[in-house]
């Protein structure tokens, strides 16, 4: 037994040495080769982009500014009339000329927000068992309210749509039942769709929308819980100008 123990010591030392050396070897990183992506066919040249931008500058900006400035002038005219009356009474103040209206030229979001948004709407659609068919970019306009950074300025809204029958619908998620979220169809103007549209047929645990006269077992909610539900529409980006940058 003693001889056997002495002979086994070198073997154990050698084994420990090999294990130690193996642990010191640098780890080989799993570098997966990224597949290059071709540019989408919808990409336009810089020259085309500049042309489209300039067309908007010529055809839309003056019209928008003229209209919005007329509203400002209307307000200042009413204020001046009031101040004139007060001036006649000996308590008038000088009226300030309205500044030119800032016509929005672009809206931006940080890149991570867009990535998070795409992930979010995909998760919501998957939970409701529907497929997003397109993403819409809506032109919009803010109310004349001081709660907005740029009142009355144009903006955009981004919203997914799903295909049902021969057309597409905006939608949001009725999550009143967390175990069974349902998509709520909306028209192109974010209003409710007509009754009788919205029956969903399921196949392979996936819901596909189709036209139907009744909805007793539909996977699409009819009631529009505007005060609840989960919206999928993105807004609240940063509109500009201002600030105005030197070219």
MARBA-3410 file (N, C-alpha, C, O; in Angstrom, 1 decimal):
247
0.8,-1.2,0.0,0.0,0.0,0.0,0.9,1.2,0.0,0.5,2.2,-0.7 ~ 2.0,1.2,0.8,2.9,2.4,0.8,3.5,2.6,-0.5,3.5,3.8,-1.0 ~ 4.0,1.6,-1.2,4.6,1.8,-2.5,3.6,2.3,-3.5,4.0,3.2,-4.3 ~ 2.4,1.8,-3.4,1.4,2.2,-4.4,1.1,3.7,-4.2,0.9,4.5,-5.1 ~ 1.1,4.2,-2.9,0.8,5.6,-2.6,1.9,6.5,-3.2,1.7,7.5,-3.7
3.2,6.0,-3.0,4.3,6.8,-3.5,4.3,6.9,-5.0,4.6,8.0,-5.6 ~ 3.9,5.8,-5.7,3.9,5.9,-7.2,2.8,6.8,-7.7,2.9,7.3,-8.8 ~ 1.7,6.9,-6.9,0.5,7.7,-7.4,0.7,9.2,-7.3,0.1,9.9,-7.9 ~ 1.7,9.6,-6.4,1.9,11.0,-6.2,2.4,11.7,-7.5,1.8,12.8,-7.8 ~ 3.4,11.2,-8.2,3.8,11.9,-9.4,2.7,12.0,-10.4,2.5,12.9,-11.2
1.8,10.9,-10.5,0.7,10.9,-11.4,-0.3,12.0,-11.1,-0.8,12.7,-12.0 ~ -0.6,12.2,-9.8,-1.5,13.2,-9.4,-0.9,14.6,-9.7,-1.7,15.5,-10.1 ~ 0.4,14.8,-9.4,1.0,16.1,-9.7,1.0,16.4,-11.2,0.7,17.6,-11.5 ~ 1.2,15.4,-12.0,1.2,15.6,-13.4,-0.2,16.0,-13.9,-0.4,16.9,-14.8 ~ -1.2,15.3,-13.3,-2.6,15.6,-13.7,-3.0,17.0,-13.3,-3.6,17.8,-14.1
-2.6,17.4,-12.1,-2.9,18.8,-11.7,-2.2,19.8,-12.5,-2.8,20.9,-12.8 ~ -1.0,19.5,-13.0,-0.2,20.5,-13.8,-0.9,20.6,-15.1,-1.0,21.8,-15.6 ~ -1.4,19.5,-15.7,-2.1,19.6,-17.0,-3.4,20.4,-16.9,-3.7,21.2,-17.8 ~ -4.1,20.2,-15.8,-5.3,20.9,-15.6,-5.1,22.4,-15.4,-5.8,23.2,-16.0 ~ -4.0,22.7,-14.7,-3.6,24.1,-14.5,-3.3,24.8,-15.8,-3.6,25.9,-16.1
-2.5,24.1,-16.7,-2.1,24.6,-18.0,-3.3,24.8,-18.9,-3.4,25.8,-19.6 ~ -4.2,23.9,-18.8,-5.4,24.0,-19.6,-6.2,25.2,-19.2,-6.8,25.9,-20.1 ~ -6.3,25.5,-17.9,-7.0,26.6,-17.5,-6.4,28.0,-17.9,-7.1,29.0,-17.9 ~ -5.1,27.9,-18.1,-4.4,29.2,-18.5,-4.5,29.5,-20.0,-4.2,30.6,-20.4 ~ -5.0,28.5,-20.8,-5.1,28.8,-22.2,-6.1,29.8,-22.5,-7.2,29.8,-21.9
-5.8,30.8,-23.4,-6.8,31.8,-23.7,-8.1,31.2,-24.3,-8.0,30.3,-25.1 ~ -9.2,31.8,-23.9,-10.5,31.3,-24.4,-10.7,31.8,-25.9,-10.4,33.0,-26.2 ~ -11.1,30.9,-26.7,-11.4,31.3,-28.1,-12.8,31.9,-28.2,-13.7,31.1,-27.9 ~ -12.9,33.1,-28.6,-14.2,33.7,-28.7,-15.0,33.2,-29.9,-14.4,32.9,-31.0 ~ -16.2,33.0,-29.7,-17.1,32.5,-30.8,-17.5,33.7,-31.7,-18.5,34.4,-31.4
-16.7,33.9,-32.7,-17.0,35.0,-33.6,-17.8,34.6,-34.8,-17.3,33.9,-35.7 ~ -19.0,35.0,-34.8,-19.9,34.6,-35.9,-19.8,35.6,-37.0,-19.9,36.8,-36.7 ~ -19.6,35.2,-38.1,-19.5,36.1,-39.3,-20.8,36.8,-39.6,-21.8,36.1,-39.8 ~ -20.9,38.1,-39.5,-22.1,38.8,-39.8,-22.4,38.8,-41.3,-21.5,39.0,-42.1 ~ -23.6,38.4,-41.7,-24.0,38.4,-43.1,-24.3,39.8,-43.5,-25.2,40.5,-42.9
-23.6,40.3,-44.5,-23.8,41.7,-45.0,-25.2,41.8,-45.6,-25.8,40.9,-46.2 ~ -25.8,43.0,-45.3,-27.2,43.3,-45.7,-27.2,44.3,-46.9,-26.5,45.3,-46.8 ~ -27.8,43.9,-48.0,-27.9,44.8,-49.1,-28.8,46.0,-48.7,-29.7,45.9,-48.0 ~ -28.5,47.2,-49.3,-29.4,48.4,-49.0,-30.8,48.1,-49.5,-31.0,47.6,-50.6 ~ -31.8,48.5,-48.8,-33.2,48.3,-49.2,-33.4,49.1,-50.5,-32.8,50.1,-50.8
-34.3,48.6,-51.3,-34.6,49.2,-52.6,-35.2,50.6,-52.5,-35.3,51.4,-53.4 ~ -35.7,50.9,-51.3,-36.4,52.2,-51.0,-35.4,53.3,-50.7,-35.8,54.4,-50.6 ~ -34.1,52.9,-50.6,-33.1,53.9,-50.3,-33.0,54.9,-51.5,-33.0,54.5,-52.6 ~ -33.0,56.2,-51.2,-32.8,57.2,-52.2,-31.4,57.8,-52.1,-30.8,57.8,-51.1 ~ -31.0,58.5,-53.2,-29.7,59.1,-53.2,-29.7,60.4,-52.4,-30.8,60.9,-52.1
-28.6,60.9,-52.1,-28.5,62.2,-51.3,-29.1,63.3,-52.2,-29.7,64.2,-51.7 ~ -28.8,63.2,-53.5,-29.4,64.2,-54.4,-30.9,64.3,-54.4,-31.5,65.3,-54.4 ~ -31.5,63.1,-54.4,-33.0,63.0,-54.3,-33.5,63.5,-53.0,-34.5,64.2,-53.0 ~ -32.8,63.1,-51.9,-33.2,63.6,-50.6,-33.2,65.1,-50.5,-34.1,65.7,-50.0 ~ -32.1,65.7,-51.0,-32.0,67.2,-51.0,-33.1,67.8,-51.9,-33.7,68.8,-51.5
-33.4,67.2,-53.0,-34.5,67.7,-53.9,-35.8,67.7,-53.2,-36.6,68.6,-53.2 ~ -36.1,66.5,-52.5,-37.4,66.4,-51.8,-37.5,67.4,-50.6,-38.5,68.0,-50.4 ~ -36.4,67.6,-49.9,-36.3,68.6,-48.8,-36.6,70.0,-49.4,-37.4,70.8,-48.8 ~ -35.9,70.4,-50.5,-36.1,71.7,-51.0,-37.5,71.9,-51.6,-38.1,73.0,-51.5 ~ -38.1,70.8,-52.1,-39.5,71.0,-52.6,-40.5,71.3,-51.4,-41.4,72.1,-51.6
-40.2,70.7,-50.3,-41.1,71.0,-49.1,-40.8,72.4,-48.7,-41.8,73.1,-48.3 ~ -39.6,72.9,-48.8,-39.2,74.2,-48.4,-40.0,75.2,-49.3,-40.4,76.3,-48.8 ~ -40.1,74.9,-50.5,-40.8,75.9,-51.5,-42.3,75.8,-51.5,-43.0,76.8,-51.6 ~ -42.8,74.5,-51.3,-44.2,74.3,-51.6,-45.1,74.2,-50.3,-46.3,74.4,-50.3 ~ -44.4,74.0,-49.2,-45.2,73.8,-47.9,-44.9,74.7,-46.8,-45.8,75.3,-46.2
-43.6,75.0,-46.6,-43.2,75.9,-45.5,-43.8,77.2,-45.6,-44.4,77.7,-44.6 ~ -43.8,77.9,-46.8,-44.4,79.3,-46.8,-45.9,79.2,-46.5,-46.5,80.1,-45.8 ~ -46.6,78.2,-47.0,-48.1,78.1,-46.7,-48.4,77.9,-45.3,-49.2,78.5,-44.7 ~ -47.6,77.0,-44.6,-47.8,76.7,-43.2,-47.5,77.9,-42.4,-48.3,78.3,-41.5 ~ -46.4,78.6,-42.7,-46.0,79.8,-41.9,-47.0,80.9,-42.1,-47.3,81.6,-41.1
-47.4,81.1,-43.3,-48.4,82.2,-43.6,-49.7,81.9,-42.8,-50.3,82.9,-42.2 ~ -50.1,80.7,-42.8,-51.4,80.4,-42.1,-51.2,80.6,-40.6,-52.0,81.2,-39.9 ~ -50.1,80.0,-40.0,-49.9,80.1,-38.6,-49.6,81.5,-38.1,-50.1,81.9,-37.1 ~ -48.9,82.3,-38.9,-48.6,83.7,-38.6,-49.9,84.5,-38.6,-50.1,85.4,-37.8 ~ -50.9,84.1,-39.5,-52.1,84.8,-39.5,-52.9,84.6,-38.2,-53.6,85.5,-37.8
-52.8,83.4,-37.7,-53.4,83.2,-36.4,-52.8,84.0,-35.3,-53.5,84.6,-34.4 ~ -51.4,84.1,-35.4,-50.7,84.9,-34.4,-51.1,86.4,-34.5,-51.3,87.1,-33.5 ~ -51.2,86.8,-35.8,-51.6,88.2,-36.0,-53.0,88.5,-35.5,-53.3,89.6,-35.0 ~ -53.9,87.5,-35.7,-55.2,87.7,-35.3,-55.3,87.9,-33.8,-56.0,88.7,-33.2 ~ -54.5,87.1,-33.1,-54.4,87.2,-31.7,-53.8,88.5,-31.2,-54.3,89.1,-30.3
-52.7,89.0,-31.9,-52.1,90.2,-31.5,-53.0,91.4,-31.9,-53.0,92.4,-31.1 ~ -53.8,91.3,-32.9,-54.7,92.4,-33.3,-55.7,92.5,-32.2,-56.1,93.7,-31.8 ~ -56.3,91.4,-31.7,-57.3,91.5,-30.6,-56.6,92.1,-29.4,-57.3,92.8,-28.7 ~ -55.4,91.7,-29.1,-54.7,92.2,-28.0,-54.4,93.7,-28.1,-54.6,94.4,-27.1 ~ -54.1,94.1,-29.3,-53.8,95.5,-29.5,-55.1,96.4,-29.4,-55.0,97.5,-28.8
-56.2,95.8,-29.8,-57.5,96.5,-29.6,-57.8,96.7,-28.2,-58.2,97.7,-27.7 ~ -57.6,95.6,-27.4,-57.8,95.7,-26.0,-56.9,96.7,-25.3,-57.3,97.4,-24.4 ~ -55.6,96.6,-25.7,-54.6,97.6,-25.1,-54.9,99.0,-25.5,-54.6,99.9,-24.8 ~ -55.4,99.2,-26.8,-55.8,100.5,-27.2,-56.9,101.1,-26.3,-56.9,102.3,-25.9 ~ -57.8,100.2,-26.0,-58.9,100.7,-25.1,-58.4,101.0,-23.7,-58.8,102.0,-23.1
-57.4,100.2,-23.2,-56.8,100.4,-21.9,-56.0,101.7,-22.0,-55.9,102.4,-21.0 ~ -55.3,101.9,-23.2,-54.5,103.1,-23.3,-55.3,104.4,-23.3,-54.9,105.4,-22.7 ~ -56.5,104.3,-23.8,-57.4,105.4,-23.8,-57.8,105.7,-22.4,-58.2,106.9,-22.0 ~ -57.7,104.7,-21.5,-58.1,104.9,-20.1,-56.8,105.2,-19.3,-56.9,105.3,-18.1 ~ -55.7,105.3,-20.0,-54.4,105.7,-19.3,-53.7,104.5,-18.7,-52.9,104.8,-17.8
-53.9,103.3,-19.1,-53.2,102.2,-18.5,-52.8,101.2,-19.5,-52.7,100.0,-19.3 ~ -52.5,101.6,-20.7,-52.1,100.7,-21.8,-50.6,100.4,-21.7,-49.8,101.2,-21.2 ~ -50.2,99.3,-22.4,-48.8,98.9,-22.5,-48.5,98.6,-24.0,-49.4,98.3,-24.7 ~ -47.2,98.7,-24.3,-46.8,98.4,-25.7,-47.0,96.9,-26.0,-46.6,96.1,-25.2 ~ -47.5,96.6,-27.2,-47.8,95.3,-27.6,-46.5,94.7,-28.4,-45.9,95.4,-29.1
-46.2,93.5,-28.1,-45.0,92.9,-28.7,-45.4,92.2,-30.0,-46.5,91.6,-30.1 ~ -44.6,92.4,-31.1,-44.9,91.8,-32.4,-44.7,90.3,-32.3,-43.7,89.9,-31.7 ~ -45.6,89.5,-32.9,-45.4,88.1,-32.8,-44.3,87.6,-33.6,-44.0,88.1,-34.7 ~ -43.6,86.6,-33.1,-42.4,86.0,-33.8,-42.9,85.1,-34.9,-44.1,84.6,-34.9 ~ -42.1,84.9,-35.9,-42.5,84.0,-37.0,-42.7,82.6,-36.5,-41.9,82.1,-35.6
-43.6,81.9,-37.1,-43.9,80.5,-36.6,-42.8,79.6,-37.1,-42.3,79.7,-38.2 ~ -42.4,78.7,-36.2,-41.4,77.7,-36.5,-42.0,76.5,-37.2,-42.7,75.7,-36.6 ~ -41.8,76.3,-38.5,-42.3,75.2,-39.2,-41.4,74.0,-39.0,-40.2,74.1,-39.3 ~ -42.0,72.9,-38.5,-41.2,71.7,-38.3,-40.7,71.1,-39.6,-41.4,71.0,-40.6 ~ -39.4,70.7,-39.6,-38.8,70.1,-40.8,-38.5,68.6,-40.5,-38.3,67.8,-41.5
-38.3,68.3,-39.3,-38.0,66.8,-39.0,-38.3,66.6,-37.5,-38.4,67.5,-36.7 ~ -38.5,65.3,-37.2,-38.7,64.8,-35.8,-37.7,63.7,-35.6,-37.5,62.9,-36.5 ~ -37.1,63.7,-34.4,-36.1,62.7,-34.2,-36.3,62.0,-32.8,-36.8,62.6,-31.9 ~ -35.8,60.8,-32.8,-35.7,59.9,-31.6,-34.3,59.4,-31.5,-33.7,59.2,-32.5 ~ -33.9,59.1,-30.3,-32.6,58.5,-30.2,-32.7,57.0,-30.7,-33.8,56.4,-30.6
-31.6,56.5,-31.2,-31.7,55.2,-31.8,-32.2,54.1,-30.9,-32.9,53.2,-31.4 ~ -31.8,54.1,-29.7,-32.2,53.1,-28.7,-33.7,53.1,-28.5,-34.3,52.0,-28.4 ~ -34.3,54.3,-28.6,-35.8,54.3,-28.4,-36.5,53.6,-29.6,-37.5,52.9,-29.3 ~ -36.0,53.8,-30.8,-36.6,53.1,-31.9,-36.4,51.6,-31.8,-37.3,50.9,-32.1 ~ -35.2,51.2,-31.4,-35.0,49.7,-31.2,-35.9,49.1,-30.2,-36.5,48.1,-30.4
-36.1,49.9,-29.1,-36.9,49.4,-28.0,-38.4,49.4,-28.5,-39.2,48.5,-28.1 ~ -38.8,50.4,-29.2,-40.2,50.4,-29.7,-40.5,49.2,-30.6,-41.5,48.6,-30.5 ~ -39.5,48.9,-31.6,-39.8,47.8,-32.5,-39.9,46.5,-31.7,-40.7,45.6,-32.0 ~ -39.0,46.3,-30.7,-39.1,45.1,-29.8,-40.4,45.0,-29.1,-41.0,44.0,-29.0 ~ -40.9,46.2,-28.6,-42.1,46.2,-27.8,-43.3,45.9,-28.6,-44.1,45.0,-28.2
-43.5,46.4,-29.8,-44.7,46.1,-30.6,-44.6,44.7,-31.1,-45.7,44.1,-31.2 ~ -43.5,44.2,-31.3,-43.4,42.7,-31.7,-43.8,41.8,-30.6,-44.5,40.8,-30.8 ~ -43.4,42.2,-29.3,-43.8,41.4,-28.2,-45.3,41.5,-28.0,-46.0,40.5,-27.7 ~ -45.9,42.7,-28.1,-47.3,42.9,-27.9,-48.1,42.1,-29.0,-49.1,41.5,-28.6 ~ -47.7,42.2,-30.2,-48.4,41.5,-31.3,-48.3,40.0,-31.1,-49.3,39.3,-31.3
-47.2,39.5,-30.7,-47.0,38.0,-30.4,-47.9,37.6,-29.3,-48.5,36.5,-29.4 ~ -48.0,38.4,-28.2,-48.9,38.0,-27.1,-50.4,38.0,-27.5,-51.1,37.1,-27.0 ~ -50.7,38.8,-28.5,-52.1,38.9,-28.9,-52.3,38.0,-30.1,-53.5,37.9,-30.7 ~ -51.3,37.2,-30.5,-51.4,36.3,-31.6,-51.8,36.9,-33.0,-52.6,36.3,-33.7 ~ -51.2,38.0,-33.3,-51.4,38.6,-34.6,-50.0,39.0,-35.2,-49.0,39.1,-34.5
-50.0,39.2,-36.5,-48.7,39.6,-37.2,-48.8,41.0,-37.6,-49.8,41.5,-38.1 ~ -47.7,41.8,-37.3,-47.6,43.1,-37.8,-47.3,43.1,-39.3,-46.3,42.4,-39.7 ~ -48.1,43.7,-40.1,-47.9,43.7,-41.6,-47.2,44.9,-42.1,-46.3,44.8,-43.0 ~ -47.5,46.1,-41.6,-46.8,47.3,-42.0,-46.6,48.2,-40.8,-47.2,48.1,-39.8 ~ -45.7,49.2,-41.0,-45.6,50.3,-40.0,-46.0,51.6,-40.7,-45.4,51.9,-41.8
-46.9,52.3,-40.1,-47.3,53.6,-40.7,-46.7,54.8,-40.0,-46.4,54.8,-38.8 ~ -46.4,55.8,-40.8,-45.9,57.1,-40.3,-46.9,58.1,-40.6,-47.1,58.5,-41.7 ~ -47.6,58.6,-39.6,-48.7,59.5,-39.7,-48.2,61.0,-39.5,-47.4,61.2,-38.7 ~ -48.7,61.9,-40.4,-48.5,63.3,-40.2,-49.5,63.7,-39.1,-50.6,63.3,-39.1 ~ -49.1,64.6,-38.2,-49.9,65.0,-37.1,-49.6,66.4,-36.8,-48.7,67.0,-37.2
-50.5,67.0,-35.9,-50.3,68.4,-35.6,-50.7,68.6,-34.1,-51.8,68.1,-33.7 ~ -49.9,69.3,-33.4,-50.1,69.5,-31.9,-51.2,70.5,-31.7,-51.3,71.5,-32.5 ~ -51.9,70.4,-30.6,-52.9,71.5,-30.3,-52.3,72.8,-29.9,-51.1,72.8,-29.7 ~ -53.1,73.8,-29.9,-52.6,75.1,-29.5,-52.7,75.2,-27.9,-53.5,75.8,-27.4 ~ -51.7,74.5,-27.3,-51.7,74.4,-25.9,-50.3,74.6,-25.3,-49.3,74.1,-26.0
-50.1,75.3,-24.2,-48.8,75.5,-23.7,-48.2,74.3,-23.1,-47.0,74.3,-22.7 ~ -48.9,73.1,-23.0,-48.3,71.9,-22.5,-47.4,71.3,-23.5,-46.7,70.3,-23.1 ~ -47.4,71.8,-24.7,-46.5,71.3,-25.7,-45.4,72.2,-25.9,-45.5,73.5,-25.8 ~ -44.2,71.7,-26.2,-43.0,72.5,-26.4,-43.2,73.4,-27.6,-42.9,74.6,-27.6 ~ -43.8,72.9,-28.7,-44.0,73.7,-29.9,-45.5,73.6,-30.3,-45.9,72.8,-31.1
-46.4,74.4,-29.7,-47.8,74.3,-30.0,-48.1,74.5,-31.5,-47.4,75.4,-32.1 ~ -49.0,73.8,-32.0,-49.5,73.9,-33.4,-48.4,73.4,-34.4,-48.6,73.5,-35.6 ~ -47.3,72.9,-34.0,-46.3,72.4,-34.9,-46.6,71.0,-35.4,-47.2,70.2,-34.6 ~ -46.2,70.7,-36.6,-46.4,69.4,-37.1,-45.5,68.4,-36.5,-44.4,68.7,-36.0 ~ -46.0,67.1,-36.4,-45.2,66.1,-35.9,-45.5,64.8,-36.6,-46.2,64.8,-37.7
-45.0,63.6,-36.1,-45.4,62.4,-36.8,-45.8,61.4,-35.7,-45.4,61.5,-34.5 ~ -46.6,60.4,-36.1,-46.9,59.3,-35.2,-46.6,58.0,-35.9,-46.9,57.9,-37.1 ~ -46.0,57.1,-35.2,-45.6,55.8,-35.8,-46.5,54.7,-35.2,-46.6,54.6,-33.9 ~ -47.1,53.9,-36.0,-48.1,52.9,-35.5,-48.1,51.7,-36.4,-48.1,51.8,-37.6 ~ -48.1,50.5,-35.8,-48.2,49.3,-36.6,-49.6,49.0,-37.1,-50.6,49.5,-36.6
-49.7,48.2,-38.1,-51.0,47.8,-38.7,-50.9,46.3,-38.9,-49.9,45.7,-39.1 ~ -52.1,45.7,-38.9,-52.2,44.2,-39.2,-53.2,44.1,-40.4,-54.1,44.9,-40.6 ~ -53.0,43.0,-41.2,-53.8,42.8,-42.4,-55.0,41.9,-42.0,-54.8,40.9,-41.3 ~ -56.1,42.3,-42.5,-57.3,41.6,-42.3,-58.1,41.6,-43.6,-58.5,42.7,-44.0 ~ -58.4,40.5,-44.2,-59.1,40.5,-45.5,-58.2,41.2,-46.5,-57.1,40.8,-46.7
-58.8,42.1,-47.2,-58.1,42.8,-48.3,-57.6,44.2,-47.9,-57.3,45.0,-48.7 ~ -57.6,44.5,-46.6,-57.1,45.8,-46.1,-56.3,45.6,-44.8,-56.3,44.6,-44.2 ~ -55.7,46.7,-44.4,-55.0,46.7,-43.1,-55.7,47.7,-42.1,-56.4,48.6,-42.5 ~ -55.4,47.4,-40.9,-56.0,48.2,-39.8,-55.0,48.5,-38.8,-54.1,47.8,-38.5 ~ -55.1,49.7,-38.3,-54.4,50.1,-37.1,-54.9,49.2,-35.9,-56.1,48.7,-36.0
-54.2,49.1,-34.9,-54.7,48.4,-33.7,-54.0,48.7,-32.4,-52.9,49.2,-32.5 ~ -54.6,48.4,-31.3,-53.9,48.5,-30.0,-54.4,47.3,-29.2,-55.2,46.5,-29.7 ~ -53.8,47.1,-28.1,-54.0,45.9,-27.3,-55.0,46.1,-26.1,-54.7,46.9,-25.3 ~ -56.1,45.3,-26.1,-56.9,45.3,-24.9,-56.3,44.3,-23.9,-56.4,43.0,-24.1 ~ -55.7,44.8,-22.9,-55.0,43.9,-21.9,-55.8,43.8,-20.6,-55.2,43.6,-19.6
-57.1,44.0,-20.7,-57.9,43.9,-19.5,-57.8,42.5,-18.9,-57.9,42.3,-17.7 ~ -57.6,41.5,-19.7,-57.3,40.1,-19.3,-55.9,39.8,-19.6,-55.6,39.5,-20.7 ~ -55.0,39.9,-18.6,-53.6,39.7,-18.9,-53.3,38.3,-19.5,-52.3,38.2,-20.2 ~ -54.1,37.3,-19.2,-53.9,36.0,-19.8,-54.3,35.8,-21.2,-54.0,34.9,-21.9 ~ -55.1,36.8,-21.7,-55.7,36.7,-23.0,-55.8,38.1,-23.7,-56.9,38.6,-23.9
-54.6,38.7,-23.9,-54.7,40.1,-24.6,-55.2,40.0,-26.0,-55.0,39.0,-26.7 ~ -56.0,41.0,-26.4,-56.7,41.0,-27.7,-56.3,42.2,-28.5,-56.3,43.3,-27.9 ~ -56.2,42.1,-29.8,-56.0,43.3,-30.6,-57.3,44.0,-30.8,-58.3,43.3,-31.1 ~ -57.3,45.3,-30.7,-58.5,46.1,-31.0,-58.3,46.8,-32.3,-57.4,47.7,-32.4 ~ -59.1,46.5,-33.3,-59.0,47.1,-34.6,-59.4,48.6,-34.6,-60.3,49.0,-34.0
-58.6,49.4,-35.4,-58.9,50.8,-35.5,-58.9,51.2,-37.0,-58.2,50.5,-37.8 ~ -59.7,52.2,-37.4,-59.7,52.6,-38.8,-58.4,53.5,-39.1,-57.6,53.7,-38.2 ~ -58.4,54.0,-40.3,-57.2,54.8,-40.7,-57.1,56.1,-39.9,-56.0,56.6,-39.8 ~ -58.2,56.5,-39.3,-58.2,57.8,-38.6,-58.1,57.5,-37.1,-58.5,58.4,-36.3 ~ -57.8,56.3,-36.6,-57.7,55.9,-35.2,-59.0,55.8,-34.6,-59.1,55.7,-33.4
-60.1,55.8,-35.4,-61.4,55.6,-34.8,-61.9,54.2,-34.9,-61.2,53.3,-35.5 ~ -63.0,53.8,-34.3,-63.5,52.4,-34.3,-63.9,52.0,-35.7,-64.3,52.8,-36.5 ~ -63.8,50.7,-35.9,-64.2,50.1,-37.2,-65.7,49.8,-37.1,-66.3,49.8,-36.0 ~ -66.3,49.5,-38.3,-67.7,49.2,-38.3,-68.0,47.9,-37.7,-67.1,47.0,-37.6 ~ -69.2,47.7,-37.1,-69.6,46.4,-36.6,-69.6,45.4,-37.7,-69.9,45.7,-38.8
-69.3,44.2,-37.3,-69.3,43.1,-38.3,-68.0,42.9,-38.9,-67.8,42.0,-39.8 ~ -66.9,43.6,-38.5,-65.6,43.4,-39.0,-64.7,43.0,-37.9,-64.7,43.7,-36.9 ~ -64.0,41.9,-38.0,-63.1,41.6,-37.0,-63.1,40.2,-36.5,-62.4,39.9,-35.5 ~ -63.8,39.3,-37.1,-63.7,37.9,-36.7,-62.3,37.3,-37.0,-61.8,37.6,-38.1 ~ -61.8,36.6,-36.1,-60.5,36.0,-36.2,-60.5,34.5,-36.2,-61.1,33.9,-35.3
-59.9,33.9,-37.2,-59.8,32.5,-37.2,-58.3,32.1,-36.8,-57.4,32.7,-37.3 ~ -58.2,31.1,-35.9,-56.9,30.7,-35.4,-56.5,29.4,-36.1,-57.3,28.5,-36.4 ~ -55.2,29.3,-36.3,-54.6,28.1,-36.9,-53.2,28.0,-36.5,-52.4,29.0,-36.6 ~ -52.8,26.8,-35.9,-51.5,26.6,-35.4,-51.1,27.6,-34.4,-50.0,28.1,-34.4 ~ -52.1,27.9,-33.5,-51.8,28.8,-32.4,-51.5,30.2,-32.8,-50.9,31.0,-32.1
-51.8,30.6,-34.1,-51.6,31.9,-34.5,-52.9,32.5,-35.1,-53.6,31.8,-35.7 ~ -53.2,33.7,-34.7,-54.4,34.3,-35.2,-54.3,35.0,-36.5,-53.3,35.8,-36.7 ~ -55.2,34.8,-37.4,-55.2,35.5,-38.7,-56.5,36.2,-38.8,-57.6,35.5,-38.7 ~ -56.5,37.4,-39.1,-57.7,38.2,-39.2,-58.5,38.0,-40.5,-57.9,37.8,-41.5 ~ -59.8,38.0,-40.4,-60.6,37.9,-41.6,-62.0,38.5,-41.4,-62.3,38.8,-40.2
-62.7,38.8,-42.4,-64.0,39.4,-42.3,-65.0,38.4,-41.8,-65.0,37.2,-42.1 ~ -65.9,38.9,-40.9,-66.9,38.0,-40.4,-68.1,38.8,-39.9,-67.9,39.9,-39.4 ~ -69.3,38.2,-39.9,-70.5,38.9,-39.5,-70.7,39.0,-38.0,-71.5,39.9,-37.6 ~ -70.1,38.2,-37.3,-70.4,38.2,-35.8,-69.1,37.9,-35.1,-68.1,37.3,-35.7 ~ -69.1,38.2,-33.8,-67.8,38.1,-33.1,-68.0,37.4,-31.7,-67.4,37.9,-30.7
-68.8,36.4,-31.6,-69.0,35.8,-30.2,-67.7,35.2,-29.7,-67.5,35.2,-28.5 ~ -66.9,34.6,-30.6,-65.7,33.9,-30.2,-64.4,34.6,-30.7,-63.4,34.0,-30.9 ~ -64.6,35.9,-31.1,-63.5,36.6,-31.7,-62.3,36.8,-30.8,-62.5,36.9,-29.6 ~ -61.1,36.9,-31.4,-59.9,37.2,-30.7,-59.7,38.7,-30.7,-58.7,39.2,-30.2 ~ -60.6,39.5,-31.4,-60.4,40.9,-31.4,-61.5,41.6,-30.6,-62.7,41.2,-30.7
-61.2,42.5,-29.8,-62.1,43.2,-28.9,-62.9,44.2,-29.7,-62.4,44.9,-30.6 ~ -64.2,44.3,-29.4,-65.1,45.3,-30.1,-65.1,46.6,-29.3,-65.1,47.6,-29.9 ~ -65.2,46.5,-28.0,-65.2,47.7,-27.2,-63.9,48.4,-27.2,-62.8,47.8,-27.2 ~ -64.0,49.7,-27.3,-62.8,50.5,-27.4,-62.5,51.1,-26.1,-63.0,52.2,-25.8 ~ -61.6,50.5,-25.3,-61.3,51.1,-23.9,-60.2,52.1,-24.1,-59.1,51.9,-23.7
-60.6,53.3,-24.6,-59.7,54.4,-24.8,-59.0,54.8,-23.5,-57.8,55.2,-23.5 ~ -59.7,54.6,-22.4,-59.0,55.0,-21.1,-58.1,53.9,-20.6,-57.4,54.1,-19.6 ~ -58.2,52.8,-21.2,-57.3,51.6,-20.8,-56.7,51.0,-22.1,-56.6,51.7,-23.1 ~ -56.2,49.8,-22.0,-55.6,49.2,-23.1,-54.2,49.7,-23.3,-53.8,50.7,-22.7 ~ -53.4,49.0,-24.1,-52.0,49.3,-24.4,-51.9,49.9,-25.8,-52.1,49.2,-26.8
-51.6,51.2,-25.9,-51.4,51.8,-27.2,-50.0,51.3,-27.8,-49.1,51.0,-27.1 ~ -50.0,51.2,-29.1,-48.8,50.9,-29.8,-48.3,52.0,-30.7,-47.3,51.8,-31.5 ~ -48.8,53.2,-30.5,-48.5,54.4,-31.3,-47.4,55.2,-30.6,-47.6,55.6,-29.5 ~ -46.4,55.5,-31.4,-45.3,56.3,-30.9,-45.4,57.7,-31.3,-45.6,58.0,-32.5 ~ -45.2,58.6,-30.4,-45.1,60.1,-30.7,-44.1,60.7,-29.7,-43.2,60.0,-29.3
-44.3,61.9,-29.4,-43.4,62.6,-28.4,-42.0,62.5,-28.8,-41.1,62.3,-27.9 ~ -41.7,62.7,-30.1,-40.3,62.8,-30.5,-39.9,64.3,-30.3,-40.7,65.1,-29.7 ~ -38.8,64.7,-30.8,-38.3,66.0,-30.7,-38.4,66.7,-32.1,-37.7,66.3,-33.0 ~ -39.3,67.7,-32.2,-39.4,68.4,-33.5,-38.5,69.5,-33.6,-38.1,70.2,-32.6 ~ -38.1,69.8,-34.8,-37.1,70.9,-35.0,-37.4,71.4,-36.4,-37.9,70.7,-37.3
-37.0,72.7,-36.7,-36.5,73.7,-35.7,-37.6,74.3,-34.8,-38.7,74.0,-35.0 ~ -37.1,75.0,-33.8,-35.7,75.3,-33.3,-35.1,74.1,-32.7,-35.8,73.1,-32.3 ~ -33.8,74.1,-32.6,-32.9,75.2,-32.9,-32.6,75.3,-34.4,-32.8,74.3,-35.1 ~ -32.1,76.5,-34.8,-31.7,76.6,-36.2,-30.2,76.5,-36.3,-29.5,77.2,-35.6 ~ -29.7,75.7,-37.2,-28.2,75.5,-37.3,-27.7,76.2,-38.6,-28.4,76.2,-39.6
-26.5,76.7,-38.5,-25.9,77.2,-39.7,-25.6,76.1,-40.7,-25.1,75.1,-40.3 ~ -25.8,76.3,-42.0,-25.6,75.3,-43.0,-24.1,75.3,-43.4,-23.7,74.5,-44.2
END
